[in-house]
């Protein structure tokens, strides 16, 4: 691969996470992981119209301008030089992806050859039969790809997508504040509760926050706790789910009141302003903490429940529209993107968590401990799941949180009622 290794070693590591949603997910189903980079450039990174050239691969990826810069300046030219396959980046709005692909597949006029999609928003593509079965290309997937990404790309024993770009929340904490209070980072539920109580007692208010905003990312935190207790969020009234909500009910009074507004963006603000000493979030804000001189904000993978450590896996996977005449070319580009060289470049230049466990060799300086936390969290990351009824299930989970955690209602009775509602959707 003809990427300038000398340049790579000289360049300072650029930490930029600018994409609002990892993937081309619909507005109703998405969980926002990162903000949109609204940077304007004279030359757009993508174009509105696909190329009709039979030698050109039209790809629709959701990325910020700064991320496209790396692709357009280094990754794509290297791939084109190596393979002779031309790449054209096509603009396709997230909310238009499924409808656009449906029209293309139905008419047989495929003009998007390859796309990236949110790992937790794949059910629409699968139920509408819009993607190629890629099972025959299993051997092209590197052995170093993290297990969670393999699980997320398989449906009913078929490989319908390829791993591309993972993401995971990690726990951020204020090392200085913890030191002042004589606290250690919590690695279990019991320790988390003790830290929440201790910071509340010492400062007169809660200093631990979770995303309790009664929105989609609130559900991801519920899933984390349920799975940490060995529960099944899609059963919801099993022993693990009951244990998780009993714990959340006990923890809630000691949380920072800003938990009710904590989201992918505001959680960072609360950490930055020292109103929150401990909270979990996506890792995109790491460079800004450093830029703002808040190097006392450190990170670790998180805590374990009674059964295990678990985090919802975010990110993107690659799909190829059904009926595409450029499957082989798309597979070559997917292989290229999964290669160690490219993954190391994405890690070092864009601070993307890698789809491979062996692609962190170029990480250096202050970012090293953060990537250690990311790597460890990815080891325990599990896909949320792609149930076709997800949009109708979301209000059920949020109602459960409101009733049990906020209002303090009976755990078992509330979960039994919610489980019946979930079963009715299946």
Order of alpha helices (4+ residues) and beta strands (2+ residues): alpha-beta-alpha-alpha-beta-alpha-beta-alpha-alpha-beta-beta-beta-alpha-alpha-beta-alpha-alpha-alpha-beta-alpha-beta-beta-alpha-alpha-alpha-beta-alpha-alpha
